[in-house]
Amino acid sequence: MAYIGNELNTVFTVGKLYSIHYFEYMSTFAFEGESHDFWEFVYVDKGEINITAGTRNIVLKKGEVIFHEPNEFHNVKATGDIAPNLVVVAFECTSEAMQFFRRRILKLDDMERTLLANIIVEARHCFDCRLDNPYLQNMPKKEQEDFTGSEQLIRLYLEQFLIFLTRHPLSTTPSDTVSDSRSIKATKIRNDLEIFRRVIEYMEANLSEKLTIQKICRDNLVSRSQLQKLIMQQTGMGIIEYFSHLKIRAAKEMIRTQKMNFTQISDTLGYSSIHYFSRQFKKITGMTPSDYTSSIKAMSDPETAGK
């Protein structure tokens, strides 16, 4: 018997990678703008930003992504009230299918956000530089003695990310009449993710409180065992530990907003004292609040960022 192989078509082929960044901007940050002969996308992980894209002025909100086509002038400016977190990826792709992204703003789903997170993780393995320097123009590779596959994974995740985004107009909701095991499993996954999102939103809305597992379960109508299992699966932490991380993430944003001092931030987030706040901050970030402030300010200064 002679086997005949099928040649697989390729929709997107990513060639060169120019940058992968995850930025925590000050609320006063402004980038004067640039244009270049390759594609770039900006995703808002937290907050919102003002963006110029060619002749358009846009407010990009949390969960949204915008693509800048080659040679399109673009800039970024914080709104002044919110210290945003952004993912910015610049790459070469000459595939005709990239025209789909011209002048589009898209809302990411859970799978696409996961792919972006994977790209960031692999970039940290692959490149010998910080990913939070907005003025970095080249990314030196780490010297790899063993095969890790990080570069290939970045390309594959990025190409998969592009494919998933182009499917948005074609997405459909499975019929409620479908009852096979795969549909049931998919429904459970969606339900679990909805519970997870609801609990996270609840904790983010109560960062000033001293929450207990019992109170979180009661207010969100979820059992203790289900909640603990779900949080561990999604974050790798216990729920109270993750709540502490949310507090510190909020503290970092408040520091970058520059509207409160450390004592005020500590009080706002419900810490019993400034000393306990400082210990928790260093435990989670590896830096004191003062060290973090200095680091972020240095990264926001083009005169010192590259040094």
Secondary structure, 3 states (H helix, E strand, C coil): CCCCCCCCCCCCCCCCEEEEEEEECCCCCEEEEECCCCEEEEEEEECEEEEEECCEEEEEECCEEEEECCCCCEEEEECCCCCCEEEEEEECCCCHHHHHHCCCEEECCHHHHHHHHHHHHHHHHHECCCCCCCCCCCCCECCCCCCCCHHHHHHHHHHHHHHHHHCHHHCCCCCCCCCCHHHHHHHHHHHHHHHHHHHHHHHHHCCCCCCCHHHHHHHHCCCHHHHHHHHHHHHCCCHHHHHHHHHHHHHHHHHHHCCCCHHHHHHHCCCCCHHHHHHHHHHHHCCCHHHHHHHHHHHCCCCCCCC
